[in-house]
Amino acid sequence: MTRVLVTGAAGFIGSHLVEALARRGDEVVGIDNFDPFYARAMKERNLREMGRLPNFRFHEQDMLDVPALQRLLTPDTVVAHLAARAGVRPSIADPVGYAQANVIGTAAVVEAARRAGVSRIAFGSSSSIYGDSTPSPFREDAPAVEPVSPYAATKRAAELLIHAVAPIYGFRCAALRFFTVYGPRQRPDLAIHAFARRMVEGEVITLFGDGTQARDYTYCDDIVAGVAAAIDWTATAPVGLEPFNLGGNRSVPTGAMVAELAQALGIEPKLQWGPMQPGDVQRTAADLTRSGAVLGYAPVTPFPEGIRRFVAWFREAYGRSD
């Protein structure tokens, strides 16, 4: 049994991770501050959907409160740090807020871990750190020095912060670069969820770019399997920070994503096209060689199957059947 503290535990990925860890027998402590980026009721539903987990304790708490966070930690705790302000476009409107949550917030988590004698950290990073200049498929040893949005810059800054202090404080860390995660409980601002809502409401969907944009969509269960493997890996990892890509192993063009979602919903979508948006990248594609060799990571959920599971959840969660 491992003792794990999960930040962002009521969020999309965090709630799935809590559930998976608790069901495999780990002792899990979760915190979330219910940031108003989206409705509190959605995160509360995430917690309800997990059901009663006897080895899970939840605290409504801000990660910036270092003394309070320290009190939840013991030297044998692994910190799975997933709390963050997410989203490329909103970060352009609020770079200060994103820096506060993603950089200062990470510094606070690291400081609480240091004070508590914690040595193991799994950090939820993002494929956005690779920007538009990294050759595809993206490898972890790419420089990643040209992010194209404040969100991407804050995630890379948080990685560098952990990288700098890990040898000083004796941390054994994994930086997990998530590639476009989707599935049940997905945030309402993300494309698949937002497009599904607009389709069932008969609204027009605006697609940006020239139709060649593609994303390495990754089903939430595959991401969680990778995070759990990284948590286990930190038990014997060397001191320092090691990056790992967690992707779906297939880039799906935007048009193909919409077509798959429309088919699962049984709806003919109304589409219009707009210009490429600031902060967006042309394509994401994960090289999974390293994460497969070191973590044993191998995504198993085909994109069409993942979309069907999302749609089943969407209909149940929102009471929409057509």
N, C-alpha and C positions, 0 to 999 in steps of 0.2 A: 504494500500500500504506500502510495506517495501522497504527501500533503501539498496541495497546490492552491495558491491564491490567484484568482482570475480577476483582472480589472476589466471593466466593461462587460460584466457578467450578464446583464439583462439585454444586451444588444444582440444583433443578428448572429454573428459568429460566436460571440462569448457565450450565449445561452446554449448553443449546440455543443460547445466545448465542455461547459459545465456538466451537461447531461451525459456526454460520453465518458468523461472522467469519473463521475459519480457512479455510473452504471458498471464501470469496470472495477470498482471497489476503492478508488482513491478518496481521500478526505479532501473536500473542496470547500474553500471559502471564496465567496464572490462579492465584489463591490461594484456599485454603479451610482452615478450622481444624477441620473435621469436628465441629462443635458437636453434643453428644449429644442435641439436641432430638428427633432420630430416628436410627435405626440407621446407623452408619457404613457398613455393607455396602450400603445403598441408594445412598449417594453414590458409593461405589466402583464400583457397577454403572453409574451414570450416566457415569462416566469411561470405563468399558469400552465402553459403547454408542456413544460418540463415535468409537471406532476410533482408528487411528493418524493423527494430524494432524501433518505434518512441521513446520509453522510454529506449533506450540503447545507451550509449556513450562508445567508445573504445579509449584507449590510448596505443600506443606502448611505453612501459616503463618497466624498470627493478625493481623488488620488492626490490632489495638491496639499491635503492635510497630512503632512509627513508624520507627526507624532501619532495621529489616529491610525494611520496605515501601519506604522511600525508595531503598534500593539497587536495587530492581527498576524504578525509574522513570527516565526521561530527559525532557528538556524537551518532546520531540515526542510523548510518550505521551498518549493519551486514557484517562482513568480511567472505567470503567463500574462504578459502585459499587452492587452488588446484594446484598452480604452483609448479613444482618439476622436478628434474631429475628422470626419471623413468627407470625401467628395472634392472633385477638382474644381468645378465651377463655383460652388459657394466659397471656396478658399480665396478666389480672386476678389470677392466682395468683402472678405473679412480676414486679411492676412494676419492681423494682430491676434485675433481670437484663435486662429489655427496654430500660430507659434506658441501661444500660451498653453493650449491643451496638449499639443503634440511634442513640443520641445521642453518647455518648462515642466509639463506634466510628467514626461519621461524622466527628467532630472529628479523630480520629487520621488517617483517610484524607486529610482536607483538609490537615492539617499536613504529612503526608508529601509531598503534592502541592506545597504551597507551598515546602518545602525543596528539592524537586527541580526547581523551575522549571516545573512543569506548569501549563497554562492551560485545559485542556478537561476537563470532567467531565459525565458523564451519570449521574444519580442515580435509582435505582429507588425511587419513592415508592408511594403506595397511594391508592385511591379512598376508603378508610376515613377519610381526613382530612376529608371533607365532612360526616361525621356524619349526623344525622337532620333537621337544620334547613335544609339547602340545598335550594332548589327543584330539581325534576327536569325535564329532564336537567341534570346538574351541569356548570357552566361553570368554566373555570379562574380567572375573576376573582371567584368567590364568596369571601366572607371566610374560610370554613373555620376558624372560631374556636370551634366547639363539638364537638370529637371526643367520642365516647362510650365509648372504651376506652383503656387505657394504650398499647396498640399504636398506635392511631391518633394519640394525642398524641405519641408518640415519633417517628413518621414526619413529623408536621407540625413538630415541634421541629427535626428534622434539616433539613427544607426551610428553615426560618427561619435556622438557623445558616449554611447555605450562602449564602442570600440576603444575610445580614449581611456575610459576609467576601468575597464575590465582587468587589465594587467595590474593596475594600482590596487584595486580592491579585491582581487582574486576571484572575479566573476567568471563563470563558465556559461557562455551565452550563445543562443541561436537567434539570428535575425531572419525571420520567415517572410519572404516576399510573396504576398498573396497576389494571384492573378484573377481579377474580375470574378469575385465569388457570387454565386446565385443559389437559390433554393428557398425552401420554406423559411418564413420569418425575415426574408430579405427587406432591407430598408425601403421605404416607399419612394425615396428619391432616385433609386437606382433604375436603370433603363428597363429591365425586364418587368419589374413590379409596376413602374409608372406606365409602361406601354400596355400592360394587361389591364390596368384600371381604365385607361383611355379607350381601349378597344371595347370593353363591356359597356362603357358609357356612350359609345358611338362618336367619340371625339376624333379629330384629326391628329395623327402622330407626325411630328416633324423629325425627320432624319437629317443629320448634319454631315456635310462632306460630299464626296462624289460617288459614294457607293462602294468604294474599295476598302474602307476602314474595316478592321477586324480585331476581335478580342479573343484572348485565350480564356474562355469561360470555364470556371472551375466549380464543381458542385460542392456545397457546403460540407457534406460528409467526407469528401476527399480531403478538403482543407483540414478538417478536424483530425482526421487520421494522421496527417502530416504534423500537426501541432503536437499531438500526443506522442508521436515518435520522437520529435525533437525534445520534448520534456524528458523522455526516458534517456535520450542520448546525452543530455547534460550531466547525467550521473557520473559518466566516465570521460567526459569531454576535457580537452586541455583548457587551461585558463586563456581567456580571450573571447572574441566574438567571431562566429563563423556564419556567413550568409547562406541561405538555402532558398531556391525557387520552389514554390508550391503552385503548380498550374494544372490545367486540364489536358495538356498534351495535344491540343488542336485549336487553331485559330479559326473562329467562325465569323464570316463577314456580317456586317450589320443587317443587310437585307435578308440573309439566311436565318439570322436570329429571329427577326420579326416574322418571317414565314413559318418557322417552327412553332413560335408562340401562338400565332394566329390559328394554325392547324390544331394545336392542342385545345384551344379555346373554342374552336368551331366558328370563328368569326372572320369575315373579310375585312381587313383593316383599311382605313382611309389614311393615305400617306401623302405627305408633301416633303420637299427637300429644302434645306437651308444651307448656308455656308458653314464651313468648318469653324468650330468655336475655339476661342482662346483657351489654352491649357490642355486641349485634347491631343492625343497622339494618334498617329496613323494606324499603328498595329502593335499588338503585344503578342509575344510568343515565348514560352518558357523552355529553356534547355533544362531538362530534368536529370541529366546525367549524374550530377553531384548529389542531389537530394535522393536519387534512387540508390546510389552506391553507399552513401553514408547512413541515411535514415531508413532505407528500404521503402521509400515513397513511390507509390504507383497508383495514379488515379484510376478508378474502376467504373465511374458512372458516365456512360455516353451522353452527349448533350441532349438528344431527343428524350431520353429517359428522365434526365434531370428536369427538363422543362415540364414533362407530364407530372412529375412529383410536385413541382412548384404550383402548377395549375390546380391540382387536387387540393393543396393546402389553401391556395388563394380563394377557391370557391367555398371551402369550409369556413375560413376565417372571415370572409366578407359576405357570406350568404348569397353568392351569385352563382347561378347554375347555367346561365346562357350568355 
